[in-house]
Amino acid sequence: MSPQPHIPVMLDEVLHALEPRDGALYIDGTFGAGGYSRAILSAADCRLIGIDRDPSVRPAAESLQQAAGGRFVFVEAPFSAMEEVVLSSGGRAVDGIVLDIGVSSMQIDQAERGFSFQKAGPLDMRMAASGPTAADAVNLLSEQELADIFYVYGEERRSRRVASFIVKARSEAKIETTDRLAEIVSRATGGKHSKIHPATRVFQALRIFVNDELGELARALEAAERLLSPLGRLVVVTFHSLEDRMVKTFLRARAGLAGGGGSRHAPVEKAGPDASFRLLHRKAVEASAEEAAVNPRARSAKLRAAVRTEAPAIIDGSELYRSVVPLARLEAAL
């Protein structure tokens, strides 16, 4: 395989949990720069489907397609659509699925994507090339809806005050850039109070909302349960508590364990009579101190993994996730 452009977070731990083997079929549901995909294809004579809804990753995918000699296929789609992707390519169960949840360092570094307040740029934040932007959200949603988004998805304690400042500011001029939104949030919170920029949680919340990240994750976990063959492995790396809590809730419930660690936004699932997953680790695996020292993104990373059993997928009708503000509400306002 040709050299990979970067080393993804917890690569060794992901490979150890996945255990790639010859002849198997794997899914990398968050292809990005292809770091996990390259490592999996290098670890075994296997096949892999890479999925990503971000069109900017296509050059990296095309490069890997040339290097992999027919063992790799890329599909531009959200990872929640993995079941449809597999079925459309011939349709059979897969032996392993890897998900790296959240925004990538590549996306943050592109000022024109609007993910970061570190560089001035349009207030976009979309991972795909379509749909409402973060600017649409801050300019069209009500004060209460914005406050709910900031409080739930960003865990911002001053959510109501921030929403009030945004609504007042947009009445004077439309909010269209990352630096203007960051300045408004900073004023609302009284400036910098810690090592974390005051706009961090608000930007996180908008990104999660605009991309329906928690909804995508919930749908992907359920699709993975249906797709994985017996002894197939699901490996998920998350970077903040909302995502990790959802993965923990899902896997513990599917493993038949009491107390999934849920909340009113991610309620505990009721496990069926037969567990559909067996947990690989009792607790989340964290990055080594050595990796965390050289890669700041790894400091908050948590890995959870499980092995699919022979039991059928559990379909109990309950919801793993319900949006605090439906994205359709913003789409209807456009």
C-alpha positions as CSV (number, residue, x, y, z in Angstrom):
1,M,0.0,0.0,0.0
2,S,1.1,3.6,-0.6
3,P,2.0,5.8,2.4
4,Q,-1.1,7.1,4.2
5,P,-1.5,10.9,4.6
6,H,-2.0,10.8,8.4
7,I,-2.3,8.4,11.3
8,P,-5.9,8.3,12.6
9,V,-6.7,8.3,16.3
10,M,-6.1,5.1,18.2
11,L,-5.1,3.2,15.0
12,D,-3.4,0.3,16.9
13,E,-6.4,-0.1,19.3
14,V,-8.9,-0.1,16.3
15,L,-7.0,-2.8,14.5
16,H,-6.6,-4.9,17.7
17,A,-10.4,-4.7,18.2
18,L,-11.3,-5.3,14.6
19,E,-8.8,-8.2,14.0
20,P,-8.8,-8.0,10.2
21,R,-8.6,-11.4,8.5
22,D,-8.1,-12.6,4.9
23,G,-11.2,-13.0,2.8
24,A,-13.3,-10.8,5.0
25,L,-15.4,-7.8,4.0
26,Y,-15.2,-4.6,6.1
27,I,-16.8,-1.1,6.2
28,D,-15.0,2.1,7.1
29,G,-18.0,4.3,7.6
30,T,-16.0,7.5,8.1
31,F,-13.4,7.3,5.4
32,G,-11.9,10.8,5.7
33,A,-8.3,10.6,4.6
34,G,-8.4,6.9,4.5
35,G,-6.1,6.1,7.4
36,Y,-8.2,3.3,8.9
37,S,-9.0,1.9,5.5
38,R,-5.3,1.7,4.4
39,A,-4.4,0.0,7.7
40,I,-7.1,-2.6,7.4
41,L,-6.3,-3.4,3.8
42,S,-2.6,-3.7,4.8
43,A,-3.3,-5.9,7.8
44,A,-5.2,-8.6,5.8
45,D,-6.0,-9.7,2.2
46,C,-9.5,-8.5,2.7
47,R,-12.0,-6.3,0.9
48,L,-13.3,-2.9,2.2
49,I,-16.1,-0.5,1.4
50,G,-15.2,3.1,2.3
51,I,-18.2,5.5,3.0
52,D,-18.1,9.2,3.5
53,R,-20.7,12.0,2.8
54,D,-17.9,14.6,2.5
55,P,-17.2,15.0,-1.3
56,S,-13.7,16.5,-0.5
57,V,-12.4,13.0,0.5
58,R,-12.8,11.6,-3.0
59,P,-9.2,12.3,-4.1
60,A,-7.9,10.2,-1.2
61,A,-10.4,7.5,-2.0
62,E,-9.4,7.4,-5.7
63,S,-5.8,7.1,-4.7
64,L,-6.5,4.2,-2.4
65,Q,-8.6,2.5,-5.2
66,Q,-5.6,2.6,-7.4
67,A,-3.3,1.2,-4.7
68,A,-5.7,-1.5,-3.4
69,G,-5.9,-3.5,-6.6
70,G,-9.7,-3.9,-6.7
71,R,-10.0,-4.7,-2.9
72,F,-11.4,-1.2,-2.1
73,V,-14.6,0.5,-3.2
74,F,-15.7,4.0,-2.2
75,V,-19.3,5.3,-1.9
76,E,-20.2,8.9,-1.2
77,A,-23.0,8.6,1.3
78,P,-23.8,9.1,5.0
79,F,-22.7,6.1,7.1
80,S,-26.2,5.6,8.3
81,A,-26.9,4.4,4.7
82,M,-24.3,1.5,5.0
83,E,-27.0,-1.1,4.7
84,E,-28.2,0.3,1.3
85,V,-24.6,0.6,0.2
86,V,-23.9,-3.0,0.9
87,L,-27.1,-4.3,-0.7
88,S,-26.6,-2.2,-3.8
89,S,-23.1,-3.7,-4.2
90,G,-24.3,-7.3,-4.2
91,G,-25.6,-7.6,-0.7
92,R,-24.2,-9.9,2.0
93,A,-23.3,-9.7,5.6
94,V,-20.0,-7.9,6.5
95,D,-17.3,-9.0,9.0
96,G,-16.4,-5.7,10.6
97,I,-17.4,-2.0,10.7
98,V,-15.3,0.9,11.9
99,L,-16.8,4.3,12.7
100,D,-14.8,7.4,13.8
101,I,-17.5,9.9,14.9
102,G,-17.1,13.7,14.7
103,V,-15.4,16.3,12.6
104,S,-11.9,15.5,11.3
105,S,-8.8,17.7,11.6
106,M,-8.9,18.1,7.8
107,Q,-12.3,19.6,7.9
108,I,-11.4,21.9,10.7
109,D,-8.3,23.1,8.8
110,Q,-10.4,24.2,5.9
111,A,-11.5,27.7,6.8
112,E,-14.1,27.7,3.9
113,R,-15.9,24.8,5.6
114,G,-16.8,27.0,8.6
115,F,-16.2,24.3,11.3
116,S,-13.8,26.4,13.4
117,F,-13.7,29.9,14.8
118,Q,-9.9,29.9,14.7
119,K,-10.0,31.0,11.1
120,A,-12.5,33.5,9.6
121,G,-14.8,31.8,7.0
122,P,-18.4,31.3,6.0
123,L,-20.7,29.9,8.7
124,D,-21.3,26.6,6.9
125,M,-20.3,23.4,8.9
126,R,-21.9,21.0,6.5
127,M,-20.1,17.7,6.1
128,A,-22.0,17.0,2.9
129,A,-22.4,19.3,0.0
130,S,-26.1,19.9,0.6
131,G,-28.6,20.8,3.3
132,P,-29.0,23.8,5.7
133,T,-25.9,25.5,7.0
134,A,-25.0,26.8,10.4
135,A,-25.8,30.3,9.2
136,D,-29.3,29.2,8.3
137,A,-29.7,27.8,11.8
138,V,-28.6,30.9,13.7
139,N,-30.5,33.3,11.4
140,L,-33.8,31.4,11.1
141,L,-34.4,29.3,14.2
142,S,-36.2,30.8,17.2
143,E,-34.4,31.9,20.4
144,Q,-35.8,29.0,22.3
145,E,-34.8,26.5,19.6
146,L,-31.3,27.9,19.5
147,A,-31.1,27.7,23.3
148,D,-32.2,24.1,23.3
149,I,-29.6,23.2,20.7
150,F,-26.8,24.9,22.6
151,Y,-27.8,23.3,25.9
152,V,-28.3,19.7,24.7
153,Y,-25.8,19.3,21.9
154,G,-23.1,21.7,23.3
155,E,-23.8,21.3,27.0
156,E,-23.6,25.1,27.2
157,R,-24.8,26.3,30.6
158,R,-25.4,29.9,29.3
159,S,-27.4,28.7,26.4
160,R,-30.4,31.1,26.9
161,R,-28.1,34.1,27.2
162,V,-26.1,33.1,24.1
163,A,-29.3,32.6,22.1
164,S,-30.6,36.0,23.2
165,F,-27.5,37.7,22.1
166,I,-27.6,35.9,18.7
167,V,-31.2,36.9,18.1
168,K,-30.5,40.6,18.9
169,A,-27.4,40.6,16.7
170,R,-29.1,39.0,13.7
171,S,-31.8,41.7,13.9
172,E,-29.1,44.2,13.1
173,A,-27.3,42.2,10.4
174,K,-27.4,38.6,9.2
175,I,-24.8,36.4,10.9
176,E,-22.8,34.8,8.1
177,T,-19.2,34.2,9.2
178,T,-17.5,32.2,11.9
179,D,-15.6,35.1,13.4
180,R,-18.8,37.2,13.9
181,L,-20.6,34.3,15.6
182,A,-17.6,33.7,17.8
183,E,-17.5,37.3,18.8
184,I,-21.2,37.4,19.6
185,V,-20.9,34.2,21.8
186,S,-17.8,35.7,23.5
187,R,-19.7,38.8,24.4
188,A,-22.7,36.8,25.7
189,T,-20.5,34.7,28.0
190,G,-18.3,37.6,29.2
191,G,-15.2,36.7,27.4
192,K,-12.7,33.9,27.9
193,H,-13.0,32.2,31.3
194,S,-10.8,29.1,30.9
195,K,-8.5,27.4,28.4
196,I,-11.6,26.6,26.3
197,H,-12.7,29.3,24.0
198,P,-16.3,30.5,25.0
199,A,-17.6,29.7,21.5
200,T,-16.4,26.1,21.5
201,R,-19.6,24.5,22.8
202,V,-21.8,26.6,20.6
203,F,-19.9,25.7,17.5
204,Q,-20.0,22.0,18.5
205,A,-23.7,22.2,19.0
206,L,-24.4,23.8,15.7
207,R,-22.2,21.3,13.9
208,I,-24.0,18.4,15.5
209,F,-27.4,19.9,14.7
210,V,-26.7,20.8,11.1
211,N,-25.3,17.4,10.3
212,D,-27.8,15.5,12.4
213,E,-24.8,13.7,13.8
214,L,-26.6,11.9,16.7
215,G,-29.4,10.8,14.4
216,E,-26.8,9.5,11.9
217,L,-25.0,7.6,14.7
218,A,-28.2,6.0,16.0
219,R,-29.3,4.9,12.6
220,A,-25.8,3.6,11.8
221,L,-25.6,1.5,15.0
222,E,-28.9,-0.2,14.2
223,A,-27.8,-0.8,10.6
224,A,-24.5,-2.3,11.8
225,E,-26.4,-4.7,14.0
226,R,-28.4,-5.9,10.9
227,L,-25.4,-6.1,8.6
228,L,-22.8,-7.8,10.8
229,S,-22.4,-11.6,10.4
230,P,-22.0,-13.8,13.5
231,L,-18.5,-13.0,15.0
232,G,-18.5,-9.8,13.0
233,R,-17.0,-6.8,14.9
234,L,-18.2,-3.2,15.5
235,V,-15.6,-0.7,16.5
236,V,-16.6,2.9,17.3
237,V,-14.4,5.8,18.3
238,T,-16.0,8.9,19.7
239,F,-14.8,12.3,21.0
240,H,-17.4,13.7,23.3
241,S,-19.8,12.5,25.9
242,L,-23.0,12.7,23.9
243,E,-21.7,10.3,21.2
244,D,-20.0,8.0,23.7
245,R,-23.1,7.8,25.9
246,M,-25.2,6.7,22.9
247,V,-22.7,4.0,21.8
248,K,-22.5,2.8,25.4
249,T,-26.3,2.7,25.8
250,F,-26.7,0.8,22.5
251,L,-24.0,-1.8,23.1
252,R,-24.8,-2.5,26.7
253,A,-28.5,-2.9,25.9
254,R,-27.8,-5.2,22.9
255,A,-25.4,-7.2,25.1
256,G,-28.3,-7.7,27.6
257,L,-26.6,-5.7,30.4
258,A,-28.6,-3.6,32.8
259,G,-28.0,0.2,33.0
260,G,-27.1,1.4,29.6
261,G,-26.0,4.8,30.9
262,G,-28.6,6.6,29.0
263,S,-30.4,10.0,29.5
264,R,-33.7,11.5,28.6
265,H,-32.1,12.3,25.2
266,A,-30.7,8.8,24.7
267,P,-32.9,6.5,26.7
268,V,-31.8,3.0,27.7
269,E,-32.9,0.3,25.2
270,K,-34.6,-2.8,26.4
271,A,-32.6,-5.9,25.4
272,G,-34.3,-8.8,23.8
273,P,-34.2,-12.4,25.2
274,D,-31.0,-13.1,23.3
275,A,-28.1,-10.6,23.2
276,S,-27.1,-9.6,19.7
277,F,-23.7,-8.3,20.8
278,R,-20.9,-9.4,23.2
279,L,-18.8,-6.5,24.5
280,L,-15.1,-6.7,23.9
281,H,-14.2,-4.4,26.8
282,R,-16.0,-3.7,30.1
283,K,-15.2,0.0,29.8
284,A,-14.3,2.3,26.9
285,V,-10.6,2.1,25.8
286,E,-8.8,5.4,25.8
287,A,-5.7,6.6,23.9
288,S,-2.3,6.0,25.4
289,A,-0.5,8.8,27.2
290,E,2.1,8.8,24.4
291,E,-0.5,9.3,21.7
292,A,-2.4,11.9,23.6
293,A,0.8,13.8,24.1
294,V,1.5,14.2,20.4
295,N,-2.1,14.3,19.1
296,P,-4.5,16.6,21.0
297,R,-7.6,15.1,19.3
298,A,-6.8,11.7,20.9
299,R,-7.1,13.1,24.5
300,S,-10.9,12.9,24.4
301,A,-11.2,9.8,22.3
302,K,-13.0,6.7,23.5
303,L,-13.2,3.3,21.8
304,R,-16.0,0.9,22.3
305,A,-16.2,-2.5,20.5
306,A,-18.4,-5.5,20.4
307,V,-18.7,-8.9,18.6
308,R,-21.9,-9.8,16.9
309,T,-23.6,-13.0,18.1
310,E,-25.8,-15.4,16.2
311,A,-29.0,-13.9,17.7
312,P,-31.2,-11.9,15.3
313,A,-31.1,-8.2,15.4
314,I,-33.2,-6.7,18.2
315,I,-36.1,-4.7,17.0
316,D,-38.2,-3.5,19.9
317,G,-39.6,-0.3,18.6
318,S,-37.9,2.1,21.0
319,E,-35.9,5.1,19.9
320,L,-32.2,5.3,20.6
321,Y,-32.3,9.1,19.8
322,R,-34.8,11.8,19.3
323,S,-33.7,15.2,18.0
324,V,-34.2,18.2,20.4
325,V,-35.1,20.3,17.3
326,P,-35.9,18.4,14.1
327,L,-33.7,19.4,11.2
328,A,-36.8,19.3,9.1
329,R,-37.9,22.4,11.1
330,L,-35.0,24.4,9.7
331,E,-35.4,22.9,6.2
332,A,-39.0,24.0,6.1
333,A,-38.0,27.6,7.0
334,L,-35.6,27.9,4.0
